[in-house]
Amino acid sequence: MKRIVITLSLVLVGFATVFGQAKKPTIMVVPSDNWCVKNGYTMEFDDEGTKVVIPDYKTAFQQNTEVKLVVSAINGMMSERGFPLKDLESVMKSLESDDAEDAMRTSKSGDEMAESPVDVLKKKAKADIIMELTWTVNATGPKKSITFILRGLDSYTDKQVASAQGTGAPSFSAEVPVLLQEAVTAHIDNFNSQLQAHFDDMFENGREIIIRVKRWSDWDYDLESEDFGDDELGTLIEDWMAENTQKGRFNTTDMTENMALFEQVRIPLYDEKGRAMDARGFAKGLSKYLKGEPFNIENKLVTKGLGRATIWLGGK
């Protein structure tokens, strides 16, 4: 009997250890696009000829004390629940000291892949999830309440993977962070369960990214060339994708003589050194493969955010 009790105790300790060490997604809390637009904290970005309005987090943090307090309050709630955090303001300060991160990637031929400051921010932070927060203070006589919307976005795809919304009970408290914490408390654990379910799926099936392969116009070959092996170049690249994606999962959305588009590409969460893998890290493998025998194809790798990479064939 004593032996059974000891065995059961060891099993329970083992379970506690496993669950206690369960890895959680890294998050970064940001004010939502909607909140930034409504409060005038935006900037324009030229995305390959199209003007796009994006959040200006730096100005928001410099001019609005409320946003700092609110983001800090949610950071605290997530930290208490064991989620690793990337602090938005700290990442922005780090970016300012690294001019290379702000530079556009431009090919020697003049072609470029536009990358917004928000894309650069995500690359620097390398958070798994962006928690986008919208809040409104409601006033009814001397009482105040907060209506909030929380959205969990996969930072590699921008797909929504979790959500919560609600309005807190009216209170005489004038402190916005306190009102927010009271409003969010009833919803935060369900929201976190959704985040964890998405992260568990990524552990099992891999992150989702997009890979494009394109050719320079002056390159003598194309993706239908059969000079590099026993099949067309595009098919050989598909074979590499099948061998190197998580469980062979990817979709060939488009394949022509000039370009290939691979979507829903599932890649491991971490590389062999335990570092978070992104589209650049994965695409470097394909780039190196194409530079080697029997291809010997000079190519250039460019990225956009964490989740998109393009390999240009035939030159730098």
Number of C-alpha atoms within 10 A of each C-alpha: 6 7 8 9 10 11 12 12 12 12 12 12 12 12 12 12 11 11 10 10 9 11 15 17 19 17 27 27 26 23 23 19 19 15 18 21 15 9 11 13 20 19 16 13 17 12 13 11 8 9 11 12 14 17 22 19 21 14 14 19 18 11 11 12 10 14 22 18 16 24 22 16 18 21 22 15 15 19 13 10 12 15 19 18 19 20 17 24 17 10 15 16 11 15 18 11 10 10 9 10 16 15 11 14 18 13 15 10 9 7 10 13 16 19 19 18 20 15 17 20 20 21 19 17 23 21 24 26 28 25 25 21 23 18 21 14 14 14 13 10 7 10 13 19 23 24 18 18 16 22 22 26 20 23 23 25 16 12 12 16 18 21 19 19 18 15 19 20 13 16 17 13 13 13 13 20 20 16 23 22 18 17 21 24 12 13 15 20 14 14 19 20 12 17 25 19 14 19 23 16 11 18 16 13 18 21 27 24 22 22 24 21 23 20 21 19 11 8 11 9 18 21 21 16 15 15 13 15 11 9 12 16 21 20 17 17 17 17 12 15 23 16 12 17 19 21 14 16 18 21 16 15 10 11 17 12 15 16 19 23 16 18 18 17 22 23 27 21 20 15 13 8 7 8 10 14 19 25 25 22 16 18 23 16 13 19 21 14 16 22 15 12 10 11 13 13 20 15 20 19 19 21 22 20 24 26 24 20 24 22 24 21 25 19 15 14
